[in-house]
Amino acid sequence: KAGVTQTPRYLIKTRGQQVTLSCSPISGHRSVSWYQQTPGQGLQFLFEYFSETQRNKGNFPGRFSGRQFSNSRSEMNVSTLELGDSALYLCASSFVGAGYEQYFGPGTRLTVT
Amino acid sequence: KNEVEQSPQNLTAQEGEFITINCSYSVGISALHWLQQHPGGGIVSLFMLSSGKKKHGRLIATINIQEKHSSLHITASHPRDSAVYICAVIEQETSGSRLTFGEGTQLTVNP
């Protein structure tokens, strides 16, 4: 079974630009969660999507948004990029959610200059 | 104070040593995850616990719900165990997969 894939793996953007990251979950998984990892804040939850609906949202500004498609693939978008958005963005999929094992993708390394 | 605290933050061991990493949390939880992150960023889920004890190879994870504490043990440690180990909890009132993470423990195992 193929693992969780994320594209692109690396990205360099300029302040003020917007970016879209993609996550393809394991086949059959309907829950996709997004996380941000920075040296200063560690891992933080961004949001979770289940069956095309946002089920949970972390404490991030509205510049961070996401969506999930009918095939469970998910995208997250960050508008008006700031230097502090430089981070490793990870997605994880699970069959249903809370009580199930999380499978993480390799991450997208975003650098904002 | 963080909701999830791990100790120690850094741990250096010699190959073959028995290792313990601790995780304490301050909220009611429905489950706790132990994760492993290697250089480069990839995260692997080692265990998901809601009670008791689980074992996989040389790894053992325990949880005491009443004391709000979990431990990850590595028996006969090996240099390939060198990684960051992260404890993450799912709070009781949360539906879905919202994880709250500890700061991680950097483990280095020397040959």
Interface residues (C-beta under 8 A of the other chain):
Chain A: S31 S33 Y35 Q37 G42 L43 Q44 F45 E48 F50 R55 N56 G58 L88 L90 A92 S94 G97 A98 G99 Y100 E101 Q102 Y103 F104 P106 G107 R109
Chain B: S30 A31 H33 L35 G40 G41 G42 I43 V44 S45 M48 S50 I86 A88 I90 T94 S95 G96 S97 R98 L99 T100 F101 G102 E103 G104
